[in-house]
Amino acid sequence: MASKKITNATHGISTVAVQAGEAHQKPGHSITDPIFCASTFTFSDTDAIIRFIEEKEEREEYGRYGNPGEKVAERKLAALEGSEDAILYSSGMAAMVGLVMTKLNAGDEVVFFDECYHRSREFCAKHMSRFGVITRQVKACDYDAMEAAINDKTKLLISESPTNPHLSIIDLDRFAAIGKKHGVETLIDATLATPYNLKPINHGVDYVLHSATKYLAGHNDLLAGVIAGSTEQLEPVRKLRGIMGAVNSAHNIYLLLRGLKTFSLRMQQHNKSGLAVAQFLETHPRVEKVYYPGLESHKYYDVAQKTMSGFGGLITFLVKDADWRATANIVDAVTIPRIAPSLGGVESLIEQPLVMSYYECSPEDRARFGIQDNMIRLAVGIEDTDDLIEDLKQALEA
Amino acid sequence: MKFRTKSIHVGNQRDPQTGAVVPPIHVASTFVQPGAGEWGEFDYSRSGNPTRKNFETTIAALEGGSGALAFASGMAATHCATMLFSTGDHIVAGTDIYGGTYRLLHKISNRSGIETTLAAANDLDALEKAITPNTKMLWIESPGNPLMSITDIKACAAIAKKHGILLGVDSTFATPVLTRPLELGADIVMHSATKYLGGHSDSLGGALVVKDQELFDRLYFIQNATGAVMAPLDSFLASRGLKTLAIRVKEQSKTAMYLAEKLAADSRITRVLYPGLSTHPGHDIAKQQMDSGFGAMLSFEVAGGFEKAKKMAESTKFFQLAVSLGAVESLIEQPASMSHASYDREDRLAHGIQDELIRISVGLEDAEDLWADLDQALSQ
């Protein structure tokens, strides 16, 4: 389906979120894109198949290779990211696996900043290792250590920014420059930042990855992942997706597109409420420390100010003089945020990393990962800000 | 609990079986019962469905009602309200009501011997004079379409109370973010959920919200007997839409105000109809009964007549040429050739709908991009 490009780089992000990637005139003259549930796409006759193969005609063939709704979502995501292309997957992890399986062959090496999502690091360290890929991990934001870990086998540098749950901010100019200097490609998982707050491509990063399950879709009701980058660099990634098959479903893609329509609006609210809640927590006597890049007390406040236009809804904080149980009591006492993993949806979510993600870890390992017993992670949704602050206040003072 | 928190949490309790943060979509047509002659909460989806119930619970909370019923479309909701009456009963409605409501009252309800008299809703005396001993309901809309006429809901409620009749308000344009008619004394609030409540131009739906239990029971009886209920998938999309209702409507109202001021200052425009402008005849009442904005619908007259207006409506890029309203995408239409084309020209002009009138539904795009679009289209 040919589409007339109706937005451009000068348009505001709300306009891009609502209209980019869509044809001005859609099938059936619908105002919204139809959901194509088709597993396969028909050819009118044999000549049409030959035209498709010989002339590389732009059209769909089989659902695993592409779907019209998926193309709309990919164009919209690329427009938001400021990249040439974007590839959609069935989940954020499927996107990560899709990229590393394309880029890393036996004998190759990958270097991670160690605050990157633990499942991504684990996939490389435990599974890619079976195929002879070596995974190195260096301390987050230690650029010298990252550079020192690079050798002539290194093919990929990976980090998250902001990181989870410590919200460390990577200096993307430095990160990208290291890659360029050594001829190594770079990937940033910018799930927590979103293209509303951060555009890694503009800093020279090669690939941007999102768990679109979070802010992009925004309603805690679907799973999706995306990788953005240049058309040329993504071409083999797209090909491999067609073979490995971790594509998203037509129904999910519709919900994602629908979520993207309010993306800019939701992010404005997440940023506003996130900052207000972080400021409230910082001044509360029961709180020992708050990790939020928008606070001046944050270790990476300056880098955040330089690279980000807002700081999102994720806040991590430590409860003063509390053991794990006293901390859990606060989690259990809140009434508006639900207790669940994940983040980025309209509903606020809360969790204690020790219990939710690191319960089976040894205390030594938890100390190494910086997961403290008195740590709470709060994903601020878009409920009324005063309601959230009041709720946290009663839980802290219960 | 404040509005935005309610819109996300009331009616969306976590699923007790799985803990799912978003309640599952129940597509079942029927429900297995505990025993013969023993009934569970749900028995058959026409009578009630958990997913529909969630949406009804949320919208009831947002309107400050005690109960709500969700329908297959806005017209199905309005039709249910008119089915409260019998042969010989009489309805008084504003002259600015939606064309579909006009058609229902004059071409369907009249077949059952229910008569309707229209009166200018902004003229309270005329409205009251139209009431007869047989009148059972006063039906109004605010803002009205397409002139954004504002009706004083509180004053209408006083009239309805004095005469012992019901007051129904089609509050589709205002949404509960801006106006909550039940708090102003109305008995029934009606919504085309297709518009702002759903908000994404991707489902049809309607709702009736009431505060009186006896009235709710009568309406529920009709809904269950006639069957025009909202489908589960649409109920899910409507609930999902409600979660961003407040931020959408406030942002869209802000952009509409910005565009109204730009248009009012533009020499290519002869008149702007937006309740947020002090020049609008309903501005003072709108200020009292609308919070946090004046809505995202506005109309204006283009200098140069029908052809110029038509050309303008066909030349916008972000404003897409379509009827309907209330969604994230901005829409534009010319009432004379589209939504009100079925009127005789004389009749249409008598209603104040000029040939050169353009109506826009302001979406979520950036305000400056939308102004640039209108500006270039006006120069075509």
Boltz contact constraints between the chains, C-beta under 6 A:
constraints:
  - contact:
      token1: [A, 11]
      token2: [B, 369]
      max_distance: 6.0
  - contact:
      token1: [A, 12]
      token2: [B, 366]
      max_distance: 6.0
  - contact:
      token1: [A, 12]
      token2: [B, 369]
      max_distance: 6.0
  - contact:
      token1: [A, 14]
      token2: [B, 364]
      max_distance: 6.0
  - contact:
      token1: [A, 14]
      token2: [B, 365]
      max_distance: 6.0
  - contact:
      token1: [A, 14]
      token2: [B, 366]
      max_distance: 6.0
  - contact:
      token1: [A, 15]
      token2: [B, 365]
      max_distance: 6.0
  - contact:
      token1: [A, 15]
      token2: [B, 366]
      max_distance: 6.0
  - contact:
      token1: [A, 15]
      token2: [B, 369]
      max_distance: 6.0
  - contact:
      token1: [A, 18]
      token2: [B, 328]
      max_distance: 6.0
  - contact:
      token1: [A, 18]
      token2: [B, 329]
      max_distance: 6.0
  - contact:
      token1: [A, 18]
      token2: [B, 364]
      max_distance: 6.0
  - contact:
      token1: [A, 18]
      token2: [B, 365]
      max_distance: 6.0
  - contact:
      token1: [A, 31]
      token2: [B, 201]
      max_distance: 6.0
  - contact:
      token1: [A, 31]
      token2: [B, 322]
      max_distance: 6.0
  - contact:
      token1: [A, 32]
      token2: [B, 201]
      max_distance: 6.0
  - contact:
      token1: [A, 32]
      token2: [B, 202]
      max_distance: 6.0
  - contact:
      token1: [A, 219]
      token2: [B, 240]
      max_distance: 6.0
  - contact:
      token1: [A, 220]
      token2: [B, 21]
      max_distance: 6.0
  - contact:
      token1: [A, 220]
      token2: [B, 22]
      max_distance: 6.0
  - contact:
      token1: [A, 221]
      token2: [B, 22]
      max_distance: 6.0
  - contact:
      token1: [A, 258]
      token2: [B, 200]
      max_distance: 6.0
  - contact:
      token1: [A, 261]
      token2: [B, 328]
      max_distance: 6.0
  - contact:
      token1: [A, 262]
      token2: [B, 244]
      max_distance: 6.0
  - contact:
      token1: [A, 265]
      token2: [B, 247]
      max_distance: 6.0
  - contact:
      token1: [A, 265]
      token2: [B, 251]
      max_distance: 6.0
  - contact:
      token1: [A, 269]
      token2: [B, 247]
      max_distance: 6.0
  - contact:
      token1: [A, 338]
      token2: [B, 14]
      max_distance: 6.0
  - contact:
      token1: [A, 338]
      token2: [B, 21]
      max_distance: 6.0
  - contact:
      token1: [A, 340]
      token2: [B, 21]
      max_distance: 6.0
  - contact:
      token1: [A, 346]
      token2: [B, 8]
      max_distance: 6.0
  - contact:
      token1: [A, 346]
      token2: [B, 243]
      max_distance: 6.0
  - contact:
      token1: [A, 347]
      token2: [B, 8]
      max_distance: 6.0
  - contact:
      token1: [A, 347]
      token2: [B, 21]
      max_distance: 6.0
  - contact:
      token1: [A, 383]
      token2: [B, 4]
      max_distance: 6.0
  - contact:
      token1: [A, 383]
      token2: [B, 5]
      max_distance: 6.0
  - contact:
      token1: [A, 383]
      token2: [B, 8]
      max_distance: 6.0
  - contact:
      token1: [A, 384]
      token2: [B, 2]
      max_distance: 6.0
  - contact:
      token1: [A, 384]
      token2: [B, 4]
      max_distance: 6.0
  - contact:
      token1: [A, 384]
      token2: [B, 5]
      max_distance: 6.0
  - contact:
      token1: [A, 387]
      token2: [B, 2]
      max_distance: 6.0
  - contact:
      token1: [A, 387]
      token2: [B, 5]
      max_distance: 6.0
